[in-house]
Amino acid sequence: MAVLDLIEQRNGYVVGFRLLAVVLFVSLGLLQSHCQGSRGQKLFCGVAVVAVALLVVTLVLDLLAR
């Protein structure tokens, strides 16, 4: 979708949010498959919290920009 948004010359915020979402979900997927054991689960939970916080901040900034 980000590539299509670039082709259609959409707003940079839309493209950036889509790219951020792709990076977050790919990194969470890779981390989940590689993190095993209690230490790995703590790492995965920490990264997941950061990912959710980034999404919330992005959504709040989007609402404030309107």
N, C-alpha and C positions, 0 to 999 in steps of 0.2 A: 504494500500500500504506500509506503514511503516513496518508492520509486515512481509510482503513478502520480503521487502528489507533486513530486519534483517536475515531472513531465507536464502536468497541468498548471504548474507555477502557482501552487497554493501558498498560503501564508507560511512563513518560516517556523512559526510556533507549532503549526500542525505537523510539519515534516519533522521537526525536532522531537516532538512528543512521541511520534510513531517510532523514530529511531531509538529513542530512550527506552520505549516499551520493548522493542526487539532485543536490545542489549540486555535489559534486565531479565527477560524471560529465558533467553538463551543461557545467560550466566547461571540463573537459578536451576535450570535443567541440567547443566553440566555439573554444577556443584552437588546436586542431589544424587546424581549417579556415581560420583566419586567420593562423597563423604560418607564414611561408614564408621561405626563405633561412636562412643560418647563424645570424643573430641571433635569428630567430624560433624556430628549433629549440632554441637554448640556453634561451630563455624557456620553451618548452613543456616541456623536460626538467626545468627547475627547478621548475615548477609540478607536474609529475607526481611528482617526488620528495617535495614537500611533501604532496601528496594521499595518497601511499602511507604517509608517516610518520603522517599524521592517522589513517588507517585502522588502522595497527598500534597506535598509542597507544590508540585507542578499543577495540580488541579486547583489549588487555592490561588496561585499566581494567575492562572487562566481566568478564574472568576473575578479577580481584582482588576484584570486588564480590560474587562468589558465595560 
